Amino acid sequence: MTGSKLYLVPTPIGNLADMTFRAVEVLKQVDTILAEDTRTTQVLLKHYNIEYKRIQSFHKFNEHKIVDQIVQRIKSGESMALVTDAGTPGISDPGYLLVKKCIESQVAIEALPGATAFVPALVLSGLPTDRFVFEGFLPHKKGRQKRLKQLIDEPRTMIFYESPHRLLKALKEFETYFGPERKAAVARELTKVFEEVKRGTLSELYEYFSNKAVKGEIVIVVQGKPSK
């Protein structure tokens, strides 16, 4: 690995064994690792016996303030790797702004393939995988209802991220806008010991999770509007 460059390095969404050989090599060789949470990243580095080199916080609360500085450092010769707590940088995690700035400044970027939660959730759902739309996290308040209304007639399989304490709210809203009989799947704790993928109608899923303590990151996959 030579020259200054930004590497986008996916990290495991749960099972630490899902790190790729190439990702480990990149993290060993770069000058600086930009981390969403340095504590989480240090656990990963320790697991793979990667020497604690220069680690810098880079997250949604500071990225706008330091992104230009980061770009200038790469232009000056540093090699950097961007990692998030889990998954691929830029997918519902910091990354987009830095990539945009690097492109504008003609800084070389290399994106490694690797873990992201929505792909296994989609293929495990049993719903059509040929065409789908990734919605990520819906707005918590402003714009949430508007977005759901826009999706009522969406024919493609829809994928959403959700937190455990908002799961029931999301399922109830999906029932309201998409209909209680719409097929869906809820995937949680993917790649971990207590991985669970529950399939059924939206009403069945709401009833199931109403009687269950829910933990872990959630991916909800919803069938697109069926053709008549």
Secondary structure, 3 states (H helix, E strand, C coil): CCCCEEEECCECCCCHHHCCHHHHHHHHHCCEEEECCHHHHHHHHHHCCCCCCEEEECCCCCHHHHHHHHHHHHHCCCEEEEECCCECCCCCCCCHHHHHHHHHCCCCEEECCCCCCHHHHHHHHCCCCCCEEEEEECCCCCCHHHHHHHCCCCCCEEEEEECHHHHHHHHHHHHHHHCCCCEEEEEECCCCCCCEEEEEEHHHHHHHHHCCCCCCCEEEEECCCCCC
